[in-house]
Amino acid sequence: MSSVDVPLVELTPAAAELVRRLRAAHGPLMFHQSGGCCDGSAPMCYPEGEFRTGASDVLLRSLSVEGVAEPVDFWISASQYEVWRHTRLIVDVVEGRGSGFSLEAPEGVRFLIRSRLVGS
């Protein structure tokens, strides 16, 4: 697979399963990855359209998730995109409570980003 074919963002199987559960409970979803500190640097999952994106955000990918009818858009702040533009972001899930703003917080798990340079 060439670096052009490598998706800039993808879900692990555990993250995809959590997305399916959250979709069933909350309807269509979206992600936003900011460049903030602490929980602000974690990918946040929201009901689609609840987080307002704008000119300071980049749509990395509309993720197709098996068992989810519609794509799940993954947005990133433009400043964070400039830092991570050559990085493949892998959304995973770990135990522990993350931000209260992300939909998975009450589940006792949190989304996090694992990364690899594009081409590796």
C-alpha positions in Angstrom: 0.0 0.0 0.0 1.5 3.3 -1.0 1.4 6.3 1.4 -1.2 7.9 -0.8 -3.5 4.9 -0.1 -3.0 4.9 3.7 -6.0 6.4 5.5 -5.1 9.3 7.7 -7.4 8.1 10.4 -8.8 4.6 11.2 -10.5 2.8 14.0 -9.3 -0.3 15.8 -11.9 -3.1 16.1 -12.5 -2.1 19.7 -13.1 1.5 18.7 -15.5 0.4 15.9 -17.5 -1.7 18.4 -17.8 1.2 20.7 -18.9 3.4 17.9 -21.6 0.9 17.0 -22.9 1.0 20.6 -22.8 4.8 20.8 -24.5 5.0 17.4 -27.3 2.8 18.7 -27.8 4.9 21.8 -27.2 8.4 20.4 -27.8 8.4 16.6 -25.3 9.6 14.0 -21.9 10.5 15.3 -18.9 12.6 14.6 -15.3 12.9 16.0 -13.3 16.0 16.6 -9.6 16.0 17.5 -8.3 19.2 18.9 -4.8 20.3 19.8 -5.7 21.1 23.4 -4.0 19.8 26.5 -5.2 17.0 28.8 -8.5 15.6 27.6 -8.6 18.2 24.9 -5.9 16.2 23.0 -8.1 13.1 23.0 -10.5 12.5 20.1 -14.0 13.5 21.2 -17.1 11.7 20.0 -20.3 13.8 19.7 -23.7 13.4 18.2 -23.3 14.5 14.6 -23.5 18.3 14.3 -23.3 18.9 18.1 -19.8 20.1 17.8 -19.7 23.0 15.4 -16.8 22.8 12.9 -15.6 25.8 10.8 -12.7 27.2 8.8 -10.3 26.3 11.6 -11.1 22.5 11.2 -10.1 19.9 8.6 -12.3 16.9 7.7 -9.7 14.1 7.7 -12.0 11.3 6.7 -15.6 10.1 6.6 -15.2 6.7 8.3 -17.2 3.7 7.2 -18.0 1.6 10.2 -19.6 -1.8 9.7 -23.0 -1.9 11.2 -23.3 1.9 11.1 -25.6 3.2 8.4 -23.9 6.5 7.8 -20.3 7.6 7.7 -18.7 9.0 10.9 -16.9 12.2 10.1 -13.5 12.7 11.8 -12.5 16.4 12.1 -9.2 17.8 13.3 -8.3 21.4 14.2 -6.3 23.0 11.4 -3.4 23.7 13.7 -3.2 20.1 14.9 -3.5 18.9 11.3 -0.4 20.9 10.4 1.5 19.0 13.2 0.1 15.6 12.3 -0.3 15.8 8.5 2.2 13.0 7.9 0.8 10.8 10.6 -1.8 8.0 10.5 -4.1 8.4 13.4 -5.5 5.2 14.9 -8.5 5.7 17.2 -8.4 3.1 20.0 -10.3 2.5 23.3 -8.8 2.1 26.7 -10.3 1.6 30.2 -10.6 4.7 32.2 -12.8 7.8 32.2 -12.0 10.5 29.8 -13.6 13.9 29.2 -17.2 14.4 30.3 -17.9 16.0 26.9 -17.3 12.8 24.8 -20.1 10.3 24.5 -18.1 7.3 25.8 -17.3 8.9 29.2 -20.2 7.2 31.0 -19.1 3.8 29.6 -15.9 3.8 31.8 -13.7 3.9 28.7 -12.2 6.6 26.6 -11.0 7.0 23.0 -7.4 7.8 22.4 -5.1 8.2 19.5 -2.3 5.9 18.6 -0.2 7.1 15.7 2.3 6.0 13.0 4.1 8.1 10.4 2.5 7.6 7.0 4.5 5.0 5.2 5.3 2.9 8.3 
